[in-house]
Amino acid sequence: MMTRHVAALSLLILGGCAQAQSGPGSLLILPPLTANGYANTGAPLSKWQAFGNYGGLTDCTTAIASNQMRVNAQVGQIAQAAVPSEDLAVKMKSAECVAADDPRLTAN
């Protein structure tokens, strides 16, 4: 993937992430990757990366859908990160929303 595509993808995704919210809200979280570049959706939530904070579940799930459409437009149907510049795209494909105060986020 060319560097400018990676930069454009990052800006598109980051541009839609954070929203103002009151209360705990919902977190858009991204799974870690396995050693061979696949999303490790079975990892404990405490190992996932917080990527955006939203006022509610609807806003968060809308953000995931929007970001996944952007990923598809930039890199297509990607399931495995072959190079580090594809990590974010693979993680976004398996993004989830959880309550910002979900105790599993801090559990060991």
N, C-alpha and C positions, 0 to 999 in steps of 0.2 A: 504494500500500500504506500502511496506516495505521501511524503511528509505533509503537504498542504491538505490532503484529504483527512489525515489524522487531526490536524489543527482545526479544520472546519468541523469535523465531527465533534470534537471536544467542545468547541464554542457553541454549537447547536444544542448539545445536551446540557451543558452548564448554563446556558441562557435560560432554560426553562425549569430550573431546579428549585430554587428557594422561593417560598411564598410566605407572606406574613401570616401569623396564626396566633390564636389565643388558646390557652390550655395546653395539654400535652400534645395534641395533634397526632399526625401520622408521619412516620419516617419512611422514606423510600430507601431501601437497603439493597446492597449488591453482595452476592455470594463471593467467597474467595474462589480462586481457581485451583484445580488439582495440578499436580506436577506436570501432567501432559496437556494442560491448557483448556480443560473443560470446567464449566461452572460446577462447584461443589455444593449443590443445593441441600445436601445432607449434613453440612457442617452446622454446629451450634450457632444460633443467631448472634452470640457474643463475638463470633469470628467474622461476621458480615460487616461490610463497610456502609456507614450512613452516608447517603448521597444527597438527600434533600429532606426538608422538614415542611410539612403541609398542614393546613388547618383541619383537614379531615380526610377520611378514607377516599371519598369521591375525587377530591383534588389530587391525591397521591396516585390513584389508579389511572386517572386521566393523564398525569405526567408520565407514568410508565408507558402507556399506550403511545403517547406522542414521541417519547424518546426511542421506543422500539421501532416506530415508523421511520425515524431519522436514521437509526442504525441500518435498517433494511435498505434505505435509499443510498446510504454511503458505502456499505460493505456487503450487502446482500444477506443471504441466509447463512450466517456464520454460526457454527456450533463449537468450534475449537479455535483457540488463539494460537496461531503458528508462530507469531512474533509478538513482542511486548506491545506494539502499537495496536494490536487487536484485543488486548485484555479488556478494556472498557466495553467494547462492543459485545463481547461474549458475556460479560457480567450483566450488562443491561438486558440481554435476552431472558435472563432468569431473575430479574429484579422482583422484589416483593414490597408490600406495604405492611407495616406493623404499627401498633400504637407506640408513640414515643416513650411511654412509661412502661412498656412491656418488660417484665422482669427477666425474660430470657435474653435480653440484650446485654445484661451484666452477669448472667450466670456463667459458671465455669464449665 
